[in-house]
Each structure stands twice: as structure tokens, then as C-alpha cells.
Amino acid sequence: MASSSAGSSIYRQSPTPSIAHSTMSTEPTLSTPPIAPVGAEKTPDDQSKLRTFLSILRKFIGVTDIASVRFSLPAQLLEPTPNLEYWNYLDRPETFIRFIGDPEDEVARMLAVLRFWFTKDLKYVKGKPCKPYNSALGEFFRCNWEVVDDAPPISTRTDRPPSSNNATSKPVRVSYLTEQTSHHPPVSAFWVDCPEKGISARGFDQLSAKFTGTSIRVTPGAHNLGIFINIQRRNNEEYQLTHPAAHLGGLHRGSLSVTVSDICFVTCPKTKLKVILHYIEEGWLGKVQNKVVGVMYRYDPETDKIMKIKDVPEKDVLVRIEGCWHDQVLYTLTGSKDPVILVDLKPLFPVPKIIPPEVDQLPNESRRFWRDVTVAILNRQFGLATNLKTELEERQREKVVARKDQNEEWKPRFFTGSVTPVGKPELTDEGKLALKGLHEGNYHLEESLVTGA
């Protein structure tokens, strides 16, 4: 599912309470004080939050894209987490590094990409919907993950089981950099990098959303063409993973849920492998089943126009995919009748990030930028938090006006442009240095000469 950048009032999935802070940082995090501070207000329950949120949404019935509309939510409706920090596709970074670039067999590499794909949405699976802060122009976030290369091997042979897991227990570092490159439309660019494995991923995050009166339909924005994974050691073999549409429902019942009923694609022009995934939302009597089915087949990148599984010639099919994206996803090789588990999501939860110490964070770095708002929310001082948030938003508007008066165009710091027509951002020299510093554990950066807020 596509993620959001700034300006949107679409709810996200929050982590389950047991992991809410562990997914944010390995650094000490703020927690709700045991004794209410002076000025603390009553924390609204989920039902109250939903009623307030629904009353705001009703104003936007018929609006083509509410994600691009300028409106601000009161602080008591927000999760005290920056959007750029919360939203990423590395809930399980070990699936990103393990076997995507390792196997000599191209089918196994595509299956490894699919395993990563199904773990990237654990936020939808393990948590309840929430609303992080909207991202400000020029705001950025960076972090590392230290993971063990221990994901199970993938077999593409029908005549023998998977080979033994030859992973090592040595931690592998995965680095992440994202920046809000545009505010209207709201777009952020991201880059994931693992030099040790020679694997990277990049893309633009933007969504479009429409409120129907009973649910919110969320689709990728015009600049969001998916996730692009590059395997350097395979002569820059590239995979494009497109996002399906999702629905946020249960607004009137008071029990929010995210469902997916759409088709998406994973393609690799170099190996001429393509996967069609069909997410099926409801089954008999309208019961949500969160089912996914798919096929992997040989295709011609120049002529292929197949959009549905049923249109794929049987002779071209290499692998069939089926399962539940909340539970287990399995694959069956052509010529075999025995499905194999690709990924079991039941025991998995998002893993902790390693965040730069606060002393090394810049004023427009997400944690530090929203720090005072976060403290106020955690102290249940919602009026103060709303005022502080409004001040940040107004400061951003003032800088927009000032740039317009001076005929100045906003330029991101870490990426070469706000958007690109092919959906693949490029790093500036400063972006490359920032990632290099993350790889080396050196978090020092000079303060930005120009900020968007």
C-alpha cells in the first residue's frame, strides 16, 4: 500500500501498544508521565476521536483528493509520531537484505523481493489506525537498522528441499533517508541502502484519498510510481513494485480497519519476470478475508500489456502465489503440487530503528522539529500541542509566501528535485554524504542554510 507524505489527514496504522515505542528508536523515548502534569487534559477515547474525525471528514464528501487539501487536525487526534519517521517500508529489514541479491536463480530473487513486499505492511497487520503529524517542507528523517542475515532460504527446485541457511550471525546495517521534497502536492522522497549487500531502494511517497461517506479510498498519487529496488551486484538489476489501492473502513462502527481490493505488479525488465498480485477483500457473505493470489511469469517488457491473472498464458507461468497477507503467504512452483511457505507474518512485528542522538539532530529533522508538540501530547496538554503545531504550520506558510514574493523555487537538500517523471529520486552530493555518515555511524551534519518551516 502506498504511504503518505505531508498535507494528508488520512489515518495510518499505529503499532500495537506493546511495541509502540520499540518500533520508533533504540534511543530513550518520551513516555507518558505516571502523574498528570499541571494543565493535563482528559485523553479522548477512540470512539470520541472517531466522532470528531468523522465530523471533519464530512466536510470533504465529493472532494476529489482530500490528501491535497489544506486543513489541520487538533492535537488530540494525532499520534505523537512524525509521519516521515513512522512511514517506511522496512518493518522487517532482514527480508530486504536476505536473498534478494544472493541467489544465482532469478526466480528465487523475485520470490525474495515478494517476501520483502509482504512484510513491508506489518503496520497494517499489527496495529490500529492512527494519524501521525503532517510532514513539513524540508523536514527529513534518517535512521539505521542493525539486523541479522537470518531469513530462511528460498527453493526453486521441485526435486529437493531448500539448501541450508548459509547466513551469518554478523549484524548487517541498513540505512534510510527520507525528505519532504514538496508540500503542494505533498510528496516525500526516500532512499534505502545496504552497501554490504549491494542492495538499495528508492521512490516517492504520495497518496490520493477520497472520502465516500462511509470509507476512505487511498490510492498512489501521480508521482508515486512504486518502490524501485536495485541489485548492484547483478549488473543493477531493477525491480519496480507498484502499490495497490486500500480502503479505511469502520468509521461509523467505531472500529477502523484497513482492507485491500486491487491488483498490483512487480516487474524486472532485465530478467523478464513479472508478478501480478490480486488482493481480494471480501468473501462469502461479505466476510473480510485479506486474501492474496498471484502468478509469476515470463514477459516481454516491450510488448506485455497483461493486467489480470486469468490472461496469463499457462505455458508462461513459473510460480503461483496464494495466502493471506495478514497470516501466511505460500508459493507453488510449476510442476509441483506442494505449496511452500514464502513468509509467515504471525510471529513478526516491526523492529526497532537506530535514531541519531538528539544532540546530532538538526532543527528540521523530524524528531527535533516536532519535539515540543510531542512532549505536550504525551503530557496530555492538547491545547498547548495544537497551538505549537499551528505555529509550525503558520511558519511554513509564511516562508512559502516569502519565497513566492522573491520568485525563489524550493530546492530539497538531499534529493535533486521535488519529483521526477519516472518516479525515481536521485541523491544530491549532500544526500550521498548523509547516507555515508549513517553507514559509518557518523551522524554529524551541518545545519540547513534554508528550511521550509
N, C-alpha and C positions, 0 to 999 in steps of 0.2 A: 504494500500500500504506500502511496506517496505520502511524504511528510510535508509539513508546513514550514514556512519561514515566518515573516513578520506580517502584522496587519490583520491576521485572521482571528476570529473568535470561535474557532472550531475546537471542541474538546479533544484531548488526547487520552490515551490510556495511561493511568498512573501505575507505578509499581504496587504490588501488594504491600500491606503495612510492614511485614517482616523484612522487606528488602528496600523500603523506600529510600533510606539514606545510604545503604550499602551500594546501591547502583549509581550513586552520584559521585563518590570520591573515596579514596583511601586516606585522604586528609581528614582531620577532625571537622565535623559538620555541626551547624547550629541545630539545636533541638528545642522543643517546646519546654519552657521553664516549668518546674514542678509546682511553683507558686505563681499565681497570676500577678503580673506586674500592675502598677498603678495605670489606670486607663484601659485595662484589658476589657474587651467586649465579649459578648456571648458568641461562641463559634456557631455559625448556622449549620444545621444538619443537611444531609444530602438532599432530602426532599425539599427543604427551603431553597437550597441553591438551584435545584432544577426548576422550581416555580419561577424564580427570579430570571434565570437564564431563558426560560421559555417565553416569558413576557417580553424580553428584549428581542428574541428571535422573531416573534410575531410581526414586528415592525418591518421585517425583511421578506415577507412572503411575496413571491413574484420577482424579487431581485435576482438577476442572472448570476451574479457571483458575489456572495456576501464576504468572501475571503478578502476581497479588494476594497471593501467599504471601510471608511474611517469611523470607527466607533470604539469606545473603550469600556471594558467591564470593571465593575467595582472590585476592590482587592479581595473581598471575602469569597469571591467566586474563583479565585486563582489558586493554582498550585504554586507554592513558593520555589519555583524552579525556572531558570531561563530556558526558553524554547530551544536555543542552539545547543545548550548542554543536554537537554532532555532527549531531543530527537537526533538519533543517529541509527545507522544500520548495523551496528556492531554489538548487539546484545550478547552474542556469543562469538567473540573474535577468533576463537580457536577453529571455528568452521571456515573462517576466511583464509587462514594460513595453511590448514591441513589438507593436502591432496589436491588443492585447486591447481597448483603448478607442478606437483610431483609426478603423477603417473605418466608413463610413456603413452598410455592408451588415451586417445582423445575422448572416447565415450566416458571413461572414468573421470576425466577432468570436468566434463559437462555435468556429470552426476554430483561431483563435489561442489560445483557452482550452485546446483539446485539445493544441496544440503545447506549451504550458506543462506540461500534465499528463504528457506522455510524457517530458519532461526532468527532472521532479522526482525520479525514481527512479534517477538515474545511479549512486548508491551501490550499488544492487543490480547494476547492469550492469558497473561498472568495478572493483569491489573484491572482497575476500574477507570472509566473515562475521567479526565481532568483537563484543566486549561492552564498551561504554563504562561509565562509572560510573553507578550509580543516582542519580537526582536527589533532593535533599533538599527538604523542605518549605520554601517561601520562597526557595529558590535561584532565581536569574534569570540570563539571558544576553541580551546586546544586541550588535548589530553593524550595520555598513553594507556595502553593495556599491556600487562605482562601475563602471557598465557603459556601454558604447556602444550606442546605439539602432540596431543594425545587423542585426537578424534579417530574413530575406528576406520580401518581401510575399506575401500570400495572394490568389489569384484565385478568384472565384466566378462567372466568366463562361466559358462553353464556347466562345465565338466569338472570344476573344482571350487572349493571354498575360497574366500578371500585370503590373500597371503598374510603372514603375521605382521602385526603392527610394528614398524621399524622406527617409530617416533622416539625422540629423546625426551628426557625429563628437563632438559635445559629450557628456561623460560625464553620466549620469543617476544620481542617488543613490536607492538602495532601502534602507530601514531595517527592522530586525527586532527585536522584543522578545518574550521568552517567559519565563514564570514558572511554577514548580511550585506549583499552587494547592491541590492535595490530595495527601495521601500514602496514605491508605487510603479509597477506591481511588486508585491512582496516576494523577493527571491533571495535565496542564500546559496552560496557555492560551498562544496565540501571536497576534501581530499583525504583518502585513507592510504597509508603507506606502510609497507613492511619490507625494508631493504634486504633483510636477511633472507627472506623467501623470494624476493624479486617480484612481489605482487603489489598492485596498487588499485585503487578505485576512486572514481570521481563522478561528479554530477551536479546538477542544480536542483534545489528543492523549491517547489512552488505548487500550491494546490488551488483548485477552484471548488467552490462549495455553493450549494443551493438548498434553501430550506423549503420543504414541500408542505409544511403544516403539520406533518406527523414525524418526519425524519429529516436528516441532513445527508445529502448525497455529496460525497467528496471525490473529486477526480484530479488527475495530474493537471497542473497548469500548462500553459502554452510553452513555457521554457523548460519544463520538466520532462525530459525525454528518457528518463530512467537512470539506472546505475551502470556505469561503464567500468568493467574490471579488466585490467591489463596484466598479462603474464610476461614479464620481460625475458625470462629465460626461454620462452617458447617463441622467440622472434616477435615479441609484442603481440601475442595472440590476444584478441579483444572480445569480450562478451558484453552484449547490451541486454539489460534486464528491465523490461517495462513494467509500470505499476498498474494494477487493476483498480477499478473504482470501488469505493467502500460506502457503507451506509451506517450512520449513527442513529439508532432507533431507541425506543423505550422512553422517549421524552415525556409522554403523557402517563405512562405507567409508573414513572419514577424509578425505573431500573434500566439504566443505559446499557446498551450493548452494541458492539461493532460487528457487522456482517459483511461478507463479500460475495458478490454475484456478478462475475465478469470474467473476461478472458485476457490473459497477458502472455508475453512472449520472452524467450531467452534465445538469442542468436549469436553465432560465432561464424562470421564470413570466412575466416581462414581455414577452419576445419569443415565448414559447410554442414554444421549441425544446428538444428533448430528445435526448440521445445515450445509446444503450445500447452498452457495450463488453463484449465477451466474450473473456476471456483463456483460451487453450487451452494446456494444459501439455504433453501428450504426443501424439505422432502414431503412425505405423506402427511396430510392434514396441517401443513404449514409449520411443522417442527423444524427448527434450525438444526442443521447437521454439520455445517462447516466442512463440507466435503470438497476435495480437490481431485481432479483426474487430469491426465496429460499424456502426451506422446513425445518422444524424441525421434527425429527422422533426418535423413539426408535431404538437403535442399540446395537449390541454386540461388545464391544471393542476388543474381541479376534478374531472375525471372519469377521467383517464388511469390505468389500472392495468396497463399492458403491462410485462412483466418480461423478455421474451425477444425476440430479433431476429426470429424467424420469425413472431411475432404482429403485427408492424408492417404495416399495410396498405401495399401497394406505392405507392399513389397519394399517400401522405403522406411518402414517403422523399425527402429532399433530397440527402443525401450518403451514400456508403458508405466505410467505413474498413477498411483491411486492412494487415497487415505484421507485423513482428517488433519487439517492444518492446526488444530488445537491439540492433537494427540500424536498419532504416528503417521508417517508417510512412507510408502513402500514403492519399490520398483521391480519390474519383471522384465528380464531380457528376452528378446525374441528367440524362440526355440526352447524356452524354459516355461514350466508351469508353476514354478516355485517363486513367490514374491519374496523379496529381501528387504529388510528394514533399511531405509535410507537415513531416517532421523526419528528419534523418539523424543518428543517435546515434553513429556510428562515430568521428568525429573529436572528439567532445565529452567533456570532463571537468569535474568540479566546479571552480568558480572561487574565488579567494581571498576571504576576508572581511576587513573592516577592523575590528579589535578595539580597544576603548578601551585606552589605555596603562595599564599596571598601577597607576600612581600614582592613576589615576582610578577604579579598580575597587573596589567595596565588598566587605566581608568575606564577604557571601553571594552575590557574583557568581561565576559558575561557575569561571572560570579561577583566581581567587584562592582560592576556597573549597577547591578540590582541589589547589592548588599543591604542597603538601608531599607528597601522595600521588603526584602526577605525577613530581616530582623523584626520589622513591625508586624508582619503577618504571623510569624511564629510567636510573637508576644500578644497576639490577638488584638492588636491596635489597628483595626481595619480602616478606620477613618484616616489615621495618620498614613497608613500604607497607600491608600487611594490618593491622598494629596501628594505624597512623594512620587508616586507613579505618574500622576498628572504633570508634575513639574518636569520630569524627564521627557514626557511626550511633547510638552509645550516647547521645551528647549530644542527638540528635534525639529518642530515646525518652524521655529524662529530661524534656525540655520538653513532650512530649505528656502525660506523667503530671502535670506541674505545672499545665498548662492544665486538665486534667480535674479536678484537686483544687480548682482555683479557679473551676471552672464557666465557663471562658473559651472562646470559639469562635475558631478560627483565621480570620483575615481576610487575604487576599492584599493586597499593596501596590499593584500596578499594574493589577489587574483587579477588578471589582466583586464577584465571587463565585467560589467554588471551581469551580462548574459552573453551567450554565443548562439548562433543559429543551429549548431549541431549538438547542443546540449552538453558539451564537454568543456568545463572551465580549464584555464591554463594558469599556472602559478607565476607570479612575479618573482623577481630576484629575492625580495623580502619574504615572500611565501616559501620559497625554497630554503632560505636560511632559517625560518621559523620551524619548518619540518625537520631540518637537520639538527637544530637545537633540541627538539623533542626526542629525536633518536638518541642523542648523546646525553639526555638528562640535563641539558643546559637551558633553563627557562628564561634567561635574561633577554629582553627586547627593549629597544629604545621606544619611548612614548611616541604615539602617532602625532604627526605635525598637524593633521586636520582630522577632526572627528565629526560624525554625523549627528551626534546628540550630546 
